[in-house]
Amino acid sequence: MSSSDTLRSRLTQLLSTDTVVYECRHCGTTCTATDADCPACGAAEIVTYRF
């Protein structure tokens, strides 16, 4: 495998990984996937962002 193939493979791997962020719509606190309510303010509106 050439160095350009290795680089292409690594870049594809890095760029294809999804990043998921859970955040309270009320106060902006970062939450976990299992939080039903915000641990900081108690709001029930948790939004999911996928990058």
BELVENMO-V237290 format. One record per backbone hydrogen bond with DSSP energy under -0.5 kcal/mol. NH is the residue of the N-H (numbers start at 0). CO is the residue of the C=O. If there is no record, write none. Layout:
BEGIN
nh=NH co=CO
nh=NH co=CO
END
This chain:
BEGIN
nh=5 co=1
nh=6 co=2
nh=7 co=3
nh=8 co=4
nh=9 co=5
nh=10 co=6
nh=11 co=7
nh=12 co=8
nh=13 co=9
nh=14 co=10
nh=15 co=11
nh=16 co=13
nh=20 co=48
nh=21 co=30
nh=22 co=46
nh=23 co=28
nh=24 co=44
nh=27 co=23
nh=30 co=21
nh=34 co=31
nh=37 co=42
nh=41 co=37
nh=45 co=43
nh=46 co=22
nh=46 co=44
nh=48 co=20
nh=50 co=18
END
